[in-house]
Amino acid sequence: MRSSEEIRVAQEKFAELILSEFERIERMKEDNEIKDFTKLERIVIGVMPGDGIGPIIMEQALRVVRELLKAELASGKVEIRMIEGMTIENRVAKMQSLPDEVLAACKECDVLVKGPFVTPRAGDGLPNLVSANSLLRRGLQLFAAVRPIRIPDKGIDWTFFRENIEGEYILGNRGIQVNDDLAIDFKVCTKPGAERIARAAFDFARKNGKHNVTVVTKANIVKLADGNFIQTVRRIGQTEYPEIEIREELVDSTTAKLMDPDFNKGMEVIVLPNLYGDIVTDVAAEHQGGLGTASSSNIGNKYALFETIHGVGVMLMKTGRGPYADPCSLIRAMGEMMAHIGYGDRKSRLEKALDVCTVTERKVVVTTRPDGASAAEFTDYLLETLKSC
Protein backbone atom coordinates (compact mmCIF):
# COMPACT_ATOMS: atom_id res chain seq x y z
CA MET A 1 0.00 0.00 0.00
CA ARG A 2 1.32 3.38 -0.95
CA SER A 3 2.34 5.66 1.91
CA SER A 4 1.58 9.36 1.61
CA GLU A 5 4.66 10.00 3.74
CA GLU A 6 6.88 8.09 1.28
CA ILE A 7 5.50 10.13 -1.60
CA ARG A 8 5.99 13.40 0.29
CA VAL A 9 9.62 12.59 1.11
CA ALA A 10 10.31 11.57 -2.50
CA GLN A 11 8.75 14.81 -3.77
CA GLU A 12 10.94 16.88 -1.43
CA LYS A 13 14.09 15.07 -2.62
CA PHE A 14 13.11 15.58 -6.24
CA ALA A 15 12.51 19.29 -5.64
CA GLU A 16 16.00 19.58 -4.12
CA LEU A 17 17.49 17.96 -7.23
CA ILE A 18 15.67 20.35 -9.54
CA LEU A 19 16.82 23.38 -7.53
CA SER A 20 20.44 22.17 -7.60
CA GLU A 21 20.22 21.76 -11.38
CA PHE A 22 18.83 25.28 -11.79
CA GLU A 23 21.86 26.57 -9.86
CA ARG A 24 24.23 24.51 -11.99
CA ILE A 25 22.69 25.89 -15.18
CA GLU A 26 23.38 29.43 -14.01
CA ARG A 27 27.02 28.51 -13.29
CA MET A 28 27.33 27.03 -16.77
CA LYS A 29 26.06 30.24 -18.34
CA GLU A 30 28.76 32.19 -16.50
CA ASP A 31 31.58 29.78 -17.47
CA ASN A 32 32.35 31.16 -20.93
CA GLU A 33 35.98 32.33 -20.76
CA ILE A 34 38.26 30.00 -22.76
CA LYS A 35 41.93 29.68 -21.77
CA ASP A 36 44.41 30.77 -24.44
CA PHE A 37 47.60 28.74 -23.98
CA THR A 38 49.55 30.97 -26.37
CA LYS A 39 49.31 33.78 -23.81
CA LEU A 40 50.64 31.81 -20.83
CA GLU A 41 54.21 32.42 -19.69
CA ARG A 42 54.31 28.93 -18.17
CA ILE A 43 52.09 25.88 -18.70
CA VAL A 44 51.73 23.58 -15.69
CA ILE A 45 50.96 19.90 -16.37
CA GLY A 46 49.59 18.14 -13.28
CA VAL A 47 50.22 14.38 -13.12
CA MET A 48 48.27 11.81 -11.07
CA PRO A 49 49.62 8.26 -11.59
CA GLY A 50 46.54 6.51 -10.20
CA ASP A 51 46.06 2.98 -8.86
CA GLY A 52 47.11 -0.50 -9.95
CA ILE A 53 49.03 -0.37 -13.23
CA GLY A 54 48.69 3.43 -13.27
CA PRO A 55 52.13 4.29 -11.81
CA ILE A 56 53.79 1.69 -14.08
CA ILE A 57 52.43 3.06 -17.34
CA MET A 58 52.66 6.68 -16.15
CA GLU A 59 56.41 6.28 -15.67
CA GLN A 60 56.73 5.30 -19.34
CA ALA A 61 54.37 8.01 -20.59
CA LEU A 62 56.42 10.62 -18.74
CA ARG A 63 59.59 9.34 -20.44
CA VAL A 64 57.95 10.07 -23.78
CA VAL A 65 56.65 13.54 -22.94
CA ARG A 66 59.96 14.54 -21.37
CA GLU A 67 61.68 13.63 -24.61
CA LEU A 68 59.19 15.41 -26.86
CA LEU A 69 59.05 18.55 -24.69
CA LYS A 70 62.71 18.50 -23.69
CA ALA A 71 63.43 22.09 -24.75
CA GLU A 72 60.25 23.52 -23.22
CA LEU A 73 60.87 21.75 -19.90
CA ALA A 74 64.47 22.95 -19.83
CA SER A 75 63.46 26.57 -20.47
CA GLY A 76 60.67 26.56 -17.89
CA LYS A 77 57.95 27.20 -20.48
CA VAL A 78 56.41 23.88 -19.42
CA GLU A 79 56.41 22.38 -15.91
CA ILE A 80 55.45 18.83 -14.92
CA ARG A 81 54.01 18.79 -11.39
CA MET A 82 53.23 15.54 -9.55
CA ILE A 83 49.98 15.59 -7.55
CA GLU A 84 49.83 13.22 -4.59
CA GLY A 85 46.86 11.86 -2.70
CA MET A 86 44.75 10.02 -5.29
CA THR A 87 45.60 6.44 -4.35
CA ILE A 88 42.61 4.37 -3.24
CA GLU A 89 44.30 3.87 0.15
CA ASN A 90 44.48 7.62 0.80
CA ARG A 91 40.96 8.23 -0.47
CA VAL A 92 39.55 5.49 1.78
CA ALA A 93 41.51 6.81 4.78
CA LYS A 94 40.02 10.26 4.22
CA MET A 95 36.61 8.88 3.13
CA GLN A 96 36.74 11.27 0.18
CA SER A 97 36.67 10.16 -3.44
CA LEU A 98 38.39 13.41 -4.37
CA PRO A 99 40.19 14.90 -1.35
CA ASP A 100 39.82 18.67 -1.02
CA GLU A 101 43.57 19.29 -1.17
CA VAL A 102 43.85 17.26 -4.39
CA LEU A 103 41.15 19.27 -6.13
CA ALA A 104 42.85 22.48 -4.99
CA ALA A 105 46.17 21.24 -6.41
CA CYS A 106 44.47 20.34 -9.70
CA LYS A 107 43.08 23.86 -10.00
CA GLU A 108 46.62 25.26 -9.74
CA CYS A 109 47.53 23.43 -12.96
CA ASP A 110 46.54 24.22 -16.53
CA VAL A 111 46.10 20.64 -17.73
CA LEU A 112 46.12 17.26 -16.01
CA VAL A 113 47.17 13.75 -17.03
CA LYS A 114 45.96 10.83 -14.93
CA GLY A 115 46.18 7.07 -14.76
CA PRO A 116 43.22 4.87 -13.83
CA PHE A 117 41.59 5.23 -10.40
CA VAL A 118 39.85 2.50 -8.42
CA THR A 119 36.09 3.10 -8.19
CA PRO A 120 34.73 0.86 -5.39
CA ARG A 121 32.04 -1.65 -6.30
CA ALA A 122 29.57 -3.54 -4.14
CA GLY A 123 31.24 -6.61 -2.65
CA ASP A 124 34.87 -5.56 -3.04
CA GLY A 125 35.27 -4.70 0.64
CA LEU A 126 35.81 -0.97 0.10
CA PRO A 127 33.60 1.94 1.23
CA ASN A 128 31.03 2.94 -1.38
CA LEU A 129 32.89 6.02 -2.59
CA VAL A 130 31.53 7.72 -5.71
CA SER A 131 33.61 7.91 -8.87
CA ALA A 132 36.60 10.22 -8.51
CA ASN A 133 36.59 10.60 -12.29
CA SER A 134 33.06 12.04 -12.22
CA LEU A 135 33.95 14.41 -9.39
CA LEU A 136 36.99 15.69 -11.27
CA ARG A 137 34.94 16.30 -14.41
CA ARG A 138 32.30 18.20 -12.47
CA GLY A 139 34.73 20.06 -10.24
CA LEU A 140 36.74 21.30 -13.22
CA GLN A 141 33.73 21.60 -15.58
CA LEU A 142 35.22 19.18 -18.13
CA PHE A 143 32.13 18.85 -20.24
CA ALA A 144 33.55 17.12 -23.34
CA ALA A 145 35.19 13.70 -23.37
CA VAL A 146 37.03 13.55 -26.67
CA ARG A 147 38.11 10.06 -27.77
CA PRO A 148 39.94 9.48 -31.05
CA ILE A 149 39.78 6.05 -32.68
CA ARG A 150 42.07 5.25 -35.62
CA ILE A 151 42.13 1.98 -37.58
CA PRO A 152 44.20 2.92 -40.65
CA ASP A 153 43.83 -0.37 -42.54
CA LYS A 154 40.04 0.05 -42.47
CA GLY A 155 40.10 3.75 -43.31
CA ILE A 156 38.67 4.64 -39.90
CA ASP A 157 39.56 7.97 -38.28
CA TRP A 158 36.79 8.81 -35.82
CA THR A 159 36.63 11.42 -33.08
CA PHE A 160 33.95 10.89 -30.45
CA PHE A 161 32.57 13.80 -28.42
CA ARG A 162 30.87 12.34 -25.35
CA GLU A 163 28.92 14.73 -23.12
CA ASN A 164 30.84 14.27 -19.90
CA ILE A 165 28.80 15.62 -16.99
CA GLU A 166 25.05 15.25 -17.50
CA GLY A 167 22.91 12.34 -18.67
CA GLU A 168 22.53 9.37 -16.36
CA TYR A 169 25.75 10.02 -14.46
CA ILE A 170 25.31 13.47 -12.96
CA LEU A 171 22.79 12.29 -10.34
CA GLY A 172 24.17 8.76 -10.21
CA ASN A 173 24.43 8.71 -6.42
CA ARG A 174 21.41 10.96 -5.81
CA GLY A 175 18.52 8.84 -6.98
CA ILE A 176 15.49 8.27 -4.77
CA GLN A 177 14.88 5.00 -2.90
CA VAL A 178 11.17 5.57 -2.40
CA ASN A 179 10.67 2.31 -0.46
CA ASP A 180 11.79 -1.31 -0.61
CA ASP A 181 9.80 -1.83 -3.81
CA LEU A 182 10.73 1.31 -5.76
CA ALA A 183 14.02 3.01 -6.68
CA ILE A 184 14.28 5.86 -9.19
CA ASP A 185 17.35 7.24 -10.92
CA PHE A 186 17.39 10.23 -13.25
CA LYS A 187 18.70 11.33 -16.63
CA VAL A 188 19.45 15.04 -17.05
CA CYS A 189 19.72 17.09 -20.24
CA THR A 190 20.06 20.87 -20.07
CA LYS A 191 20.03 23.32 -22.95
CA PRO A 192 23.42 24.91 -22.04
CA GLY A 193 24.96 21.47 -21.56
CA ALA A 194 23.77 20.16 -24.91
CA GLU A 195 24.77 23.39 -26.69
CA ARG A 196 28.36 23.38 -25.48
CA ILE A 197 29.05 19.74 -26.41
CA ALA A 198 27.41 20.30 -29.81
CA ARG A 199 29.56 23.37 -30.49
CA ALA A 200 32.68 21.53 -29.38
CA ALA A 201 31.99 18.73 -31.89
CA PHE A 202 31.12 21.03 -34.79
CA ASP A 203 34.02 23.37 -34.03
CA PHE A 204 36.44 20.43 -34.08
CA ALA A 205 34.95 19.26 -37.39
CA ARG A 206 35.33 22.70 -38.98
CA LYS A 207 38.91 23.24 -37.74
CA ASN A 208 40.04 19.79 -38.85
CA GLY A 209 38.44 19.69 -42.28
CA LYS A 210 35.75 17.15 -41.35
CA HIS A 211 32.49 17.13 -43.27
CA ASN A 212 30.21 15.00 -41.08
CA VAL A 213 28.92 15.08 -37.50
CA THR A 214 26.83 12.07 -36.46
CA VAL A 215 24.63 12.43 -33.38
CA VAL A 216 23.82 9.17 -31.59
CA THR A 217 20.87 8.89 -29.16
CA LYS A 218 17.86 6.74 -28.28
CA ALA A 219 15.49 9.61 -29.01
CA ASN A 220 12.81 7.29 -30.35
CA ILE A 221 12.29 6.01 -26.78
CA VAL A 222 13.86 8.58 -24.44
CA LYS A 223 11.83 11.34 -26.00
CA LEU A 224 12.52 14.30 -23.71
CA ALA A 225 16.17 14.13 -22.62
CA ASP A 226 17.46 12.50 -25.81
CA GLY A 227 14.93 14.37 -27.91
CA ASN A 228 16.15 17.73 -26.60
CA PHE A 229 19.77 16.65 -27.11
CA ILE A 230 19.26 15.75 -30.75
CA GLN A 231 17.20 18.88 -31.45
CA THR A 232 19.95 21.05 -29.93
CA VAL A 233 22.69 19.39 -32.00
CA ARG A 234 20.57 19.80 -35.13
CA ARG A 235 19.86 23.48 -34.40
CA ILE A 236 23.50 24.35 -33.62
CA GLY A 237 24.71 22.55 -36.73
CA GLN A 238 22.17 24.01 -39.14
CA THR A 239 22.46 27.60 -37.91
CA GLU A 240 26.18 27.90 -37.05
CA TYR A 241 27.91 25.23 -39.15
CA PRO A 242 25.80 24.89 -42.30
CA GLU A 243 28.66 23.39 -44.35
CA ILE A 244 28.80 20.27 -42.14
CA GLU A 245 26.48 17.34 -42.79
CA ILE A 246 24.42 16.15 -39.80
CA ARG A 247 23.57 12.47 -39.52
CA GLU A 248 21.31 10.98 -36.85
CA GLU A 249 21.58 7.38 -35.62
CA LEU A 250 20.26 5.27 -32.75
CA VAL A 251 22.71 3.94 -30.17
CA ASP A 252 21.73 0.28 -30.50
CA SER A 253 22.10 0.11 -34.28
CA THR A 254 25.30 2.18 -34.11
CA THR A 255 26.88 -0.22 -31.64
CA ALA A 256 25.79 -3.26 -33.63
CA LYS A 257 26.93 -1.93 -37.02
CA LEU A 258 29.92 0.15 -35.99
CA MET A 259 32.35 -1.84 -38.13
CA ASP A 260 30.01 -2.32 -41.09
CA PRO A 261 31.60 -0.29 -43.92
CA ASP A 262 28.20 0.40 -45.47
CA PHE A 263 26.97 1.80 -42.15
CA ASN A 264 30.05 3.77 -41.07
CA LYS A 265 30.84 5.24 -44.48
CA GLY A 266 31.39 8.98 -44.12
CA MET A 267 31.35 8.98 -40.30
CA GLU A 268 34.03 11.32 -38.93
CA VAL A 269 32.89 13.11 -35.76
CA ILE A 270 30.36 11.46 -33.44
CA VAL A 271 28.59 13.32 -30.62
CA LEU A 272 26.71 11.40 -27.91
CA PRO A 273 25.11 11.86 -24.48
CA ASN A 274 27.08 10.61 -21.49
CA LEU A 275 26.07 6.95 -21.00
CA TYR A 276 25.91 6.10 -24.71
CA GLY A 277 29.28 7.72 -25.23
CA ASP A 278 30.78 5.66 -22.42
CA ILE A 279 29.58 2.41 -23.99
CA VAL A 280 30.12 3.11 -27.69
CA THR A 281 33.64 4.49 -27.27
CA ASP A 282 34.68 1.40 -25.29
CA VAL A 283 33.34 -0.80 -28.08
CA ALA A 284 35.16 1.29 -30.67
CA ALA A 285 38.38 1.07 -28.66
CA GLU A 286 38.14 -2.72 -28.65
CA HIS A 287 37.97 -2.68 -32.45
CA GLN A 288 41.05 -0.42 -32.50
CA GLY A 289 43.02 -2.98 -30.52
CA GLY A 290 41.69 -2.93 -26.97
CA LEU A 291 41.08 -0.42 -24.20
CA GLY A 292 44.82 -0.37 -23.55
CA THR A 293 45.34 1.39 -26.89
CA ALA A 294 42.85 4.21 -26.37
CA SER A 295 42.96 7.54 -24.60
CA SER A 296 40.45 10.17 -23.60
CA SER A 297 40.63 13.96 -23.43
CA ASN A 298 38.32 15.72 -21.01
CA ILE A 299 37.96 19.32 -22.12
CA GLY A 300 36.50 22.37 -20.44
CA ASN A 301 36.85 26.09 -21.01
CA LYS A 302 39.52 26.57 -18.33
CA TYR A 303 40.93 23.12 -17.56
CA ALA A 304 41.58 19.89 -19.44
CA LEU A 305 42.33 16.35 -18.28
CA PHE A 306 43.83 13.52 -20.33
CA GLU A 307 43.59 9.88 -19.32
CA THR A 308 43.35 6.22 -20.17
CA ILE A 309 39.89 4.72 -20.67
CA HIS A 310 40.71 1.35 -19.11
CA GLY A 311 40.73 0.21 -15.50
CA VAL A 312 43.49 -0.38 -12.98
CA GLY A 313 44.48 -3.83 -14.31
CA VAL A 314 43.40 -5.84 -11.27
CA MET A 315 44.31 -9.22 -12.76
CA LEU A 316 47.63 -7.95 -14.08
CA MET A 317 48.58 -6.75 -10.60
CA LYS A 318 47.31 -9.90 -8.88
CA THR A 319 49.33 -12.16 -11.18
CA GLY A 320 52.48 -10.05 -11.05
CA ARG A 321 52.11 -8.93 -14.67
CA GLY A 322 51.82 -5.21 -13.94
CA PRO A 323 55.20 -4.42 -15.54
CA TYR A 324 53.88 -5.93 -18.79
CA ALA A 325 50.87 -3.58 -19.01
CA ASP A 326 50.41 -1.78 -22.32
CA PRO A 327 51.43 1.89 -21.86
CA CYS A 328 50.01 3.04 -25.22
CA SER A 329 46.78 4.44 -23.79
CA LEU A 330 48.58 6.86 -21.50
CA ILE A 331 51.23 7.66 -24.10
CA ARG A 332 48.45 8.58 -26.55
CA ALA A 333 46.84 10.68 -23.81
CA MET A 334 50.13 12.59 -23.53
CA GLY A 335 49.98 13.22 -27.27
CA GLU A 336 46.48 14.66 -27.00
CA MET A 337 47.64 16.81 -24.08
CA MET A 338 50.57 18.21 -26.05
CA ALA A 339 48.32 19.11 -28.96
CA HIS A 340 45.87 20.83 -26.60
CA ILE A 341 48.54 23.11 -25.12
CA GLY A 342 49.87 24.10 -28.53
CA TYR A 343 52.37 21.42 -29.54
CA GLY A 344 50.43 19.62 -32.23
CA ASP A 345 53.65 18.90 -34.12
CA ARG A 346 54.83 16.72 -31.20
CA LYS A 347 51.55 14.80 -31.25
CA SER A 348 51.99 14.20 -35.00
CA ARG A 349 55.49 12.84 -34.46
CA LEU A 350 54.23 10.60 -31.68
CA GLU A 351 51.34 9.23 -33.78
CA LYS A 352 53.72 8.40 -36.64
CA ALA A 353 56.04 6.58 -34.28
CA LEU A 354 53.15 4.69 -32.66
CA ASP A 355 51.89 3.61 -36.08
CA VAL A 356 55.34 2.19 -36.83
CA CYS A 357 55.62 0.48 -33.45
CA THR A 358 52.10 -0.96 -33.30
CA VAL A 359 51.02 -1.44 -36.93
CA THR A 360 53.63 -1.43 -39.69
CA GLU A 361 56.83 -2.65 -38.00
CA ARG A 362 55.97 -4.14 -34.60
CA LYS A 363 59.47 -5.27 -33.68
CA VAL A 364 58.55 -5.14 -30.00
CA VAL A 365 55.04 -6.30 -29.02
CA VAL A 366 53.22 -5.94 -25.71
CA THR A 367 51.06 -8.98 -24.89
CA THR A 368 50.55 -8.14 -21.16
CA ARG A 369 52.38 -11.43 -20.44
CA PRO A 370 56.06 -12.21 -19.88
CA ASP A 371 56.21 -13.69 -23.38
CA GLY A 372 55.89 -10.14 -24.72
CA ALA A 373 57.64 -6.86 -24.09
CA SER A 374 57.40 -5.00 -20.80
CA ALA A 375 56.02 -1.48 -20.72
CA ALA A 376 59.58 -0.17 -20.35
CA GLU A 377 60.88 -2.26 -23.26
CA PHE A 378 58.11 -1.05 -25.54
CA THR A 379 58.83 2.56 -24.55
CA ASP A 380 62.51 2.04 -25.32
CA TYR A 381 61.46 0.94 -28.82
CA LEU A 382 59.11 3.90 -29.19
CA LEU A 383 61.72 6.44 -28.10
CA GLU A 384 64.21 4.99 -30.58
CA THR A 385 61.59 5.14 -33.34
CA LEU A 386 60.82 8.79 -32.51
CA LYS A 387 64.33 9.75 -33.55
CA SER A 388 63.40 9.15 -37.19
CA CYS A 389 59.88 10.63 -37.07
N, C-alpha and C positions, 0 to 999 in steps of 0.2 A: 504494500500500500504506500502510495506516495506521501511524503511528509512535507507539509507546508514550510517547516523550518529548513529542511534540506534544500528546497527550491529557493527560499529567501537567501540562504548562505551562498548558494551557487550564483544567484543574481548579483550579490554584492561583490563576489570575486570577479565576475565577468565585467562589472562596471569599473573595477580597479584596473583591469587589463586595458580596457578601452581608453581610460584616462591616461594611462602610462604611454599608450601608443600615440595619442594626441600630442603629448609632450615631446615624444621622440620625433614626430613629424615636424614640429616647429624647430627642433635642433637641426634636422636635416636641411631645412630651408635656409638656415643660417650658415651651414657648412659649405661655402661655395668658393673659397679661396684655394687655388691650386698651386702647390709648391713648384717653383722653377729652379731646377738643380743647376742650371747654368749660372745662376746668380749667387750661389753659395760659395763662400771662401773655403769651407771644409765640409765634406760629406762623411757622416758617421754611420757605419754599418754595424748594427747590433747583431750579435751571434748567440743563439741559444742551442746548444748541442742536442738536448732532448734526452729521451730514455732509451734503454735497450741498445739497438745498433746505432742510435743517433750519434753518440760521440765518436764511434768508429768511422762512420762515413763522413761526418763533419770534418774530421782531421784531414781526410783526403780532399774534400771540397775546398778547404782553406788553402791547401797546397796549390791548387789550381788557380784560385783567385789571387793569391799572393804572387804567382808568376805573371799572370795577365795584367795585374795592376801594380807591378813592381815599381815603376817610376812614380806613380801617383801616391803610393804608400810611403815611398822614400821622401817625397817632397812635402808630405803632410796634407796634400789635397784630399786624400782619402784616409780615414782611420777605421780600423777594425777593433770593435770593443766587445769583449766577452761579457755576457749577462748571466749571472749566477742565479740559482734559486728555483729553476723550473724542473728539477727532478721530481719524480713521483714521491720519493721519500720526504723531501722538503715540503711538498704541497700537502701531503697527508699530515705531517707534523704540525703544520700551521692550520690545517683544515680549510685551506683556500685553494681553489683550482688555479687561480691567478693571483699570487700574493701581491699586496699593494705596492711593495717596494720594487717588484719586478715590472709592473705596469708603469710605474714612475720612471724606471730606467729605460724602458722601451720608448717612452715619450721624449727622452733626451736624444734619441737617435733619429736619423732621417729615414733609413730603411732597416729592415730586419731580415735575417735568414735563420730558419729554425729546422731542427730535426724533428722526428716524430715524438709526440707526448703520449704517455699512457692515459687513456680515459677509462676510469673504473666501470666495470660491468657487474650486474647482479651475479653473485656466486663466486667472485674472484677474491673475496676476503678483504677488499679495500672499501673505505668509506665511499658513499655514493656521490662523489664530487662531479659537478657538471663539466662539460668539455672546456678545457683551457683554450682550445682553438677557437671555439665560438666566442668566448669572453674576449680574446684578443681582437677578433674581427669587429666585435661591437665596440670595445673600448677604444679602438683606433679608427673606427668608422671605415673599415676595409670592405667596401660594398661589392667589389667585383673580384671573383675568383677567375683568373685567366689561365687556361690550361691548353698549351699547344700539343698537338698530336701529329707526328710526321711518320709516314710509312712510304718512303721514296719509291720503292719498287711497285707500289700500287697507285702511285700518283696522288697520295693523300697528304694534304697539308692543311689541317683544320686548326682553328683557334676557338675554343669554347669560352663563352662568357657566362659564368654561373652567378646568379644573384646570391650574395654571400651572407646576408643578415636576416632577411625576412622569411617568408614561406612557412614551412612546418617547423623550422628550427628555432625561430626567435623566441617562442613561448614554450620550448620543448620541456622545460622543467616547471612550467607554470599552468599546466592544465588543471582541470577541476575534477576531483574525485567526489562525485555527488553523493554516492553511497556505495555499498558493496557491489551493487548490480550495475552501476553506471559510472564510466570515466569518459571525460571529454578532453581532447586536445584541439588545438586551433591552427589554422593556416592564415597567415597575414599577408596581404598585398596592399601597399600604399601607392598613391600616385607619384610622390617624389621618389620613392624607392625604385619603382618600375622605370621612371623616366631616366634616372641616372645610369642604370645598367644598360638601358637601350642606347643612350647616347654614347656610352663607353664602347659598345659593340660597333655601332655605326661609325664612330670616329676612328676606331682602329681600322675598319674596313676601308674607309676613305684614305687614310694616311698610308696604308700598305697596298694600295692598288687592288683591293678585293672588290668583287662585283656582286656578291651575294651574302645576305644575312638570313639565316634560317632560325625561326623562333619555334621552340619545342615546348608544348604544354599538354594538358589533358582537358582543354577548354570545352570539349564536348560533354564532359561530366562535371568537372569542377567549374561551374559556370560563372561564379562571381570572381573569386580570386584569380583563377587562370584566365577567365574571360577578360577581366580588367588588364591583366598583364599583356595579353596578346593585342588588345586594342591600343594600349599605350605604345607598344613596340611599332605597331602598324602606323599610328599617328606620327610618331617621331620620325620614322623612316620616310614616310610620304611627304611630310612638310619640310624636313630639314636635310634629308639626304636623298633627293629624288632620283639620283643616278644609280642608286644601289637597289638591286632586286630584293624583294622580300618574299620568303617562302615560309609556309606554315605547315608544321607536321605535328603528329601526336607522339607522345613519349613512348608508348608501347611499340608502335610500328617502327619508330626510329631505332629503338634498341634492337629490335628483331632484325632489321634490314640494314644495319649500320654499314656492313661490309659488302652489301650488294651494289655492284658498280652502276646498275641501272637506277637504284634509289639514291645513292650518294653523289651522283654526277652533278657537278656544279656547286656542291656544298663547300663553303670556305670558312665562314664565321657563323657560329651557332650560339644563340642566346637562350638561356633556360632559367626558370625559377630554381630555388635553392635545392630542394630534394631531388628533382629530376636531374639537375646538373651534377649532383653528387654521384648518382647512380650511372648516368650515361658516360661521364668522363672516366669513371673506373673501368667500365666495359671497353671504352675506346683505348684506354691505356693498356689493357690486356692484349688487344689486337696489335698494339705497337711493339709489344715485347714483354709486357708485365708491368705491374705497378712500380717496380724498382727502376723502371726506365723513365718515369714521368715526373714532372714537377708541376707546381702550382704557384701562380703569382696572385697575391691578394692586394688589391689596389684601392686606395682611397685618395681623397684630394690632398691630404697632408702627409700621410704615412703610406708605406707599402711593406708587405711581408712576403717572403719567398720561402717555399717549403717543399718537402716531399709530399706525395699523396698516399704513401703506404704507412703501415703501422710500425711498431717498435721491434718487429722480428722476434717474437716470443720464442718460437721453436728454434731459431738460429742461436739465440742466446742460451737456451736450455741444453742444446746439444753441442755447445762449444764451437759453433760455426759462425759466430759473430764477425770474426776477422775476414770471413769470406763473403760478407754482404756486398751487394752491388751498390757502388757509390754513385751511379750515373744519375739517379733522381736528384740528389742534392747538388751534384756538379752542374746539371742542367738548370737547377734553380739559381745557382750562382750566375750562370749566363744570362738568365732573365733579369736578375738584379742589376748586372752591369749595364745591360741595355737600358733599363729604366732610369739609371742615374746619369746616362749620357755617353756610355761607352759601348755603343752598338757594334762597333768594329771588333771589339774583344769577343762579344757574343758570337759574331759570324765566324771568327777564327776557331772558337771553341766548338761550334756546331760542325764545322768542316772536319776537325780532328775527331770528334765523336763519331761522325759518319764513317771515317776510315777505321776507327778502332772497333766499332760495333756492327758495321755492315759490309764494307768492301774488303777490308784486309783481315781483321779479326785474328791477329797473331797471338793475342792474349785474351782469354775468354773467362768471364766470371760465371760460375755455375752455382754459387752459394754452397759448394761442397769442397773439401780438400783436393778433389781431383781437378779443380779449376783454379783460376788465379785468385789471390787474395785482393781485398780492396786496395791495399797499398801497391801490389804488383800491377794491377790494372792502371792505377794512377801514374805509376812510373812510365808505363807504355804510352799513356795519354800525353804526359808532359813531354816525352821524347817526340811524339807525333806533332805536337804543337809547334815545334821548332821549324817545321816545314810548311806550316799553314798560315 
